[in-house]
Amino acid sequence: MLLSLVCAILASRESRISQAERLLLVLYLPPFQALLQTFALSIQDWLILGALGAPVLLVMELYKKLRPLGSGQRPCLPEDPNSSPRQSGQEQMNDGSIQR
């Protein structure tokens, strides 16, 4: 019961602590270590994790920079509220509903 409560608190999206802070809490605070059966990572462990993660991050960032914009994915841009109604015969009302 206590374990599920702690997990719910740590997993809550409404919490003011970030995911990185939650990870550090679970890894380094003795009550969480005992409850969740975790242990602190050494500097060497963190360096290994960084060395494994950095190339993936680099490749993905390069991919995002170099891919052509016409590759099927358009950037997410907010719709202009002053734009004309859709071509399909639908008109957007002031309250956001659509009239056919």
Secondary structure, DSSP 8 states (H G I E B T S, - for coil): -HHHHHHHHHH-TTSSS-HHHHHHHHHH-HHHHHHHT-----HHHHHHHHHHHHHHHHHHHHHHHHS-TTSS--------TTS---TTS-EE-TTS-EE-
